[in-house]
C-alpha cells in the first residue's frame, strides 16, 4: 500500500510521516531536502532556478514512486508528485518566476510521466493556516526558509485548497493542523490513527 502526505511548506508532513511510520511499521520516503542541489540557489534567486528545481523534484518523485510500487511493504511518502505539478510550478509561473515556455515544457513532461504511475492508495492532506505555517517554519529554523514571504505561502495555500477540492485519484483524509497537535499530543495523534484505520480498512 502507498500512503502519501500532502501539505504546504511547514504543514508538518515530515513529522506526521515519521510518527505514522513508527506506529504502523511503515517504510518512509522523505522529500530530498538536504541533498537537493538546487534548493539553496532557488530561495536565493527564484526566477533563475525555478525550472531546474521543479525538474529535479519531478525526477526525484517519479523515481520514488517507481520504488514504492516495486516494494512489497506499505510505504508512506512525504509530499506527492502532484503538488509540484498543480501547486508549486503553476504558482511560480503565475508569479512571473518561471517563463511560459519553461512551464509548458515542465507540464508536458509531468503529463508523460503521470501516465506511467499510480496515485497513492490513501492521500492525507494537512490543512494549515498561514500563521500556523509561519510558526512551524520559524520553529524548525532552516536558514534558506527565512526568506519565504507571507504572500508566497498564502498563494500556495489557495492553490492547495483548489487542488484538494477536485482531487479524485483515490481516498483522501483531511487533517486540520490548526486543530490537531499530533506532534506533541498523543491523544490528537490517536485521532488521526483512528481515521487512517477506518480509511485503510475500507481499501480492502
Secondary structure by P-SEA (a helix, b strand, c coil): cbbbbbbcccccaaaaaaaaaaaabbbbbcccccccccaaaaaacccccaaaaaaaaaaaaaaaaaaaaacccbbbbccccccccccaaaaaaaaccccaaaaaaaaaaaaaaaaacccccbbbbbbbcaaaaaaaaaaacccccccccaaaaaaaaaaaaaaaaaccccbbbbbccccccccccaaaaaaaaaaaaaaaaaac
